[in-house]
Amino acid sequence: MVMSPFSPPSLFEHTFDHAVVYGDAEKEVVLHEGSVRILGNGWVEVSDGRVFSPNAVHHIDGER
């Protein structure tokens, strides 16, 4: 099955008012800092409209 970042909303979505999205374990590659929505399909939508695939994101540190 192919999942799109624009799939319908899910019960498993999480929103963070302020978060840092990292692309590596060492916290050296910052992909985004600001509000973040983690979609039910694993994609990460950030405040400027970009979306990151689950493969691009190592982890997210955030506050709800």
C-alpha positions as CSV (number, residue, x, y, z in Angstrom):
1,M,0.0,0.0,0.0
2,V,1.2,3.5,-0.8
3,M,0.7,6.2,1.8
4,S,0.6,9.9,1.0
5,P,1.4,12.6,3.4
6,F,-2.0,14.0,2.6
7,S,-4.0,11.0,3.7
8,P,-7.1,11.6,5.8
9,P,-6.6,12.5,9.5
10,S,-6.0,9.7,11.9
11,L,-6.6,9.1,15.6
12,F,-2.8,8.7,15.9
13,E,-1.8,12.2,15.0
14,H,0.3,14.3,17.4
15,T,0.8,18.0,17.4
16,F,3.7,19.8,19.1
17,D,3.7,23.6,19.6
18,H,7.4,23.7,19.7
19,A,9.7,20.8,18.6
20,V,13.0,20.2,17.0
21,V,13.1,17.6,14.2
22,Y,16.5,15.9,13.8
23,G,17.8,13.9,10.9
24,D,20.5,12.1,12.9
25,A,21.1,10.5,16.3
26,E,23.9,13.0,17.2
27,K,21.5,16.0,17.0
28,E,23.8,17.7,14.5
29,V,21.3,17.8,11.6
30,V,18.3,20.0,12.5
31,L,15.6,19.6,9.9
32,H,13.1,22.0,11.5
33,E,12.4,23.9,14.7
34,G,8.9,25.1,15.5
35,S,5.4,23.7,15.4
36,V,5.1,20.1,14.1
37,R,2.3,17.7,13.4
38,I,3.1,14.0,13.2
39,L,0.6,12.4,10.9
40,G,-0.9,8.9,11.5
41,N,1.0,7.5,8.5
42,G,4.4,8.6,9.9
43,W,5.0,11.7,7.8
44,V,5.9,14.9,9.7
45,E,4.3,18.2,8.7
46,V,6.0,21.4,9.8
47,S,4.7,24.9,10.2
48,D,6.0,26.2,6.8
49,G,4.0,23.5,4.9
50,R,6.9,21.1,4.2
51,V,6.5,17.4,5.0
52,F,9.3,15.0,5.8
53,S,9.1,11.3,5.1
54,P,9.5,8.9,8.1
55,N,12.8,7.8,6.6
56,A,14.3,11.4,6.8
57,V,13.5,11.9,10.4
58,H,15.6,10.3,13.1
59,H,13.7,11.7,16.1
60,I,11.7,14.6,17.4
61,D,12.1,16.4,20.7
62,G,9.0,18.4,21.5
63,E,6.6,19.9,23.9
64,R,2.9,19.5,23.6
